[in-house]
Amino acid sequence: MWQQVDGGARDLFVWVAETSGEGSQNRSDPASGTNQGAVAMGFYNTAAGDAPYFRQLADNYALSDNHHQPVMGGTGANFQALATGHAIAYWKDGALVPPPQNQIENPNPRPGTNNWYTQSGYAGGSYTKCSDANEPGVGSIRGYLASLPYLPFNDGNCEPRAYYLVNNYNAGFTAMGEPAPLGPKITRVPPQAQPTIAEALSAKGISWKWYSGGRIAGGVSREYCSVCDPLIYSSAIMTGR
């Protein structure tokens, strides 16, 4: 996404979609292609009948027309920011620790390519240590932020030992509130301790409910979006502690 916006020029959406490796059938082989370039610049005319379901939603429900996402990243990270004001980090026994090596993001291009990420996406890389400018991909973004005249760059926004999640991982709890297994091949995050909007309301004696779609009795439907359900990541919500 940082590449696509290109320092405000917003001119690299197609190029990034075609060259990054995201969406490819075989991420280990740059020759497999991504088949995504045209999607990034697709135009849908709802007045002419395109995307009728989305037109129905727009006509009948409120939309966040003026919403500006707080995180330059995916769905899960932005839902976490909405409900907690924080980012997911990798923890173990109450301390910040590095995640499995194969889950650390490396967007530097592979040899012989101009943008096919070395390690990216789910089991191929999802955490980044943004406090360290020497980490892959971090230095260029920090340099760009520091160059903005209207945004005083705060070097302390990233905890020194924290690896933050920039992809969509499931919560670290089972549906019954028990800690779920973790490991190099498991795309779950550790249980999270950051305060949530729910706890802030409870602290002021304000009752609350959280609504999420796709849940059914005894389980969830195929339409359920777990990464869109940020409170299930919280130890305080899932275990009462």
N, C-alpha and C positions, 0 to 999 in steps of 0.2 A: 504493500500500500504506500509506503514511503517512496518507493521508486515510481509508482504510478503518478503520484501527485507531483513529483519532480520539482521540489522547491517552489511550488505554487503554479508552475506552468501547466500542470494537469494534462500532459501530452503523451504519457507513456503507458496508458492503460492496455492498449492492444499489444504493444511490444512486451510488456511484462507477462501478460497472459500467455503469450506464445513462447516465451523463452525461459521462464522461471522453473518449470518442471511441475508446478502445482497443477493437479488435474490430469497428469499423464497416467497412462496405463502402466508404465514401467519407469519408476523414478530413477532407477539405476542406469537407464539407457536414454541419453538425450535424443537419440534418433527416433524414439517412440512418439515424440510430439505431445502437445497438450490439448489440441483440438478446442481451444478456448478463445482464440483471438476475436472472433466475430461477436461472441456473447457479450464481451465487455462494452461494446458500442451498439448493442441492440436498441432499436426504437420500437415502442409499442403504443399504438394509437387506440386508446380505449373507446374513443368516439366512433371508431370504425369497426368496433367489435373485438379488438385484440384484448387478451387477458380479461375475459368477462368476470371471472371470480374476483379478481382484484378490483375491478370496477364496482362490483356489488358491495364489497367491503367499504370502499371509499364513499359510496353513496349512502351507506346506512350506519357507519360507525365513525367515531372520532379518530383522527389521524394525527400523528406527531409531526405536523408539517414543519415546525421550527425546531425540531430536535437536532442537536449537534452531538455526535457521539464523543464521549470523553476519551476513548482509547483508540489509537490508530491501529486497529486490529479487528479481530473477529467477534462473533456473536457472544461467546461465553465471557470473554474479557469485559465486554461492554455491559452485560447483565450484572456482572460482579460489581462494576463501578457504580451502576445504578442503585444497587441494593446495599452496598457497603462503603462506597467511596474509596475502595482499596483494590489492589490487584492480587491475584492468587500467587503465592510463593510456595517453594518446596520446603517442607518442614520434616523433622524427625525428632521425636521425643522432646518437643517444645523448642527446638533450636533450628535455625536456618542451616541447611546443608545442601551440597550439590545434588541434583537429580541424577539418575542413571546417565552415563555418558552419551548413550545413543538417543537421549531425549533432549539434548542441548542443541539449540538452533545454530546452524552455520550457513548463512546466505551467501558466503563467498562462492564464486563460480568454480565449477569443476574444471580441471585441465582440458583444454581444447574447446571450451564453450565460453560464451560471453555472459551468461546469466543463469545457467542451470545450477541451482543451489546445491551445495555440497551435502547438506543434511537439513531436511526441512519437513515439517508436517507430521503430527501424530508420533508414531514410533520412530520416525526419522528426524525428530528434532522439534521441540515445542517450548523449551525454556530458554531464557536469555538473562545474562548477568549485566544489566544495563549500567551498573555502577563502574564497570571496568571498560574504559575506552579501547583496550587492547583485545577485547572479546570480538569474535567475528560479527561484522555488521554494526557494532555499537558505535565505534568512533565516528563514522560518517554522519549518523543521525545526531549524536551529541554535538558535533561540529556545526551542523545545520541549525539546530535549536539555539546554540550560542550566538549564531550570526544574526538572529532576528532582532531588529531594533525595537520592536514593540513587546518583546517577551523576555524579561530578565531571566536568564537561565539559572535554574536552581540545581546545583550539583548534588544537593542532598535529597533529591526526590527518590533516589534508588538506595535502598539499604546496602551497605558494603558487601554483605555476604549473600544477598538474596538473589535467587534465580526465579524470575517471574514468568508466568505462563502467558504465551502469546498465541496459543492455539485453543482448540475446543477439546477439553478433557472432561470425562465424567467425574461426578463427586466421589469423595473417598469414603462414602457410606453405602451400605446396603439399604434396601427399602425399609428394613426393620431398625435402622439406626446403628447398626454395628459397623465398625471399621472394615473396609473392604481391603482385599489383598493389593499390594503394590509391587512393582518390579519393572525391569527393562521392557518387558513385552506387554505391560498393562497400561492402558491409557486412562488412568485415574489420577487424581491429585490427592495428596494427603489431606486429612480433615483440617479445616481452616478455622483460625481463631479470631480473625478480624471482626470488629463489631458490625452489626447489621442495623438497618433501619428498624427492624422489628424490636430489637433490644432497646433502641433509643426511645421508641414509643412506649414500651412496657415500663421503662424507667420513669416516665412521666405520667404513668397511670392511664395511658391511652390504649384502649383495646384495638386489636387489629386482626385482619385476616389476609392471607396471601392466596390469590387465585392463579392456578396454572391449568392450561388446557391439555387434554389428551389422557388424563388419568381415568381409570375405570376400576370398579370393584375388583380387588385381588391382583391388580397389576396396572399396566399402562398400555395404551394403544400404540399403533405404529406412528401416529401423528404426534406423540408426546416428544417434546424437546427438552432433554435433561439439562443441557447447558443453558437453556433459557429459564431455568428454575433455580436461581442463585441461593435461596435460603437452605436448600438441601446440602450445600457445601459446608454449612456452619456447624461446628461442634455444639455451640450453645443451643441452636434450634433442634438439631437431630438427637442430642443426648440430654439436654437440659443442664449441661455443664459448660 
